[in-house]
């Protein structure tokens, strides 16, 4: 991962998809890292928990973090 990007969230696919949708609507293009999907596609055993990481450009971290915090607060995660 380029040093121009910062991880802002790690979690289950349901919550990460909500966050990704909100980020896109705010004009932020996140990079999603899904180790289990990468392993599956490579023919290895998949990660059981299926967590995904969301990364955003460093210049968008503050705005993205506000969105993540709002979503998590709304869902009491």
Helices and strands as residue ranges (DSSP letters): E 5-11, H 13-25, E 31-33, H 35-42, E 52-57, G 58-60, H 61-75
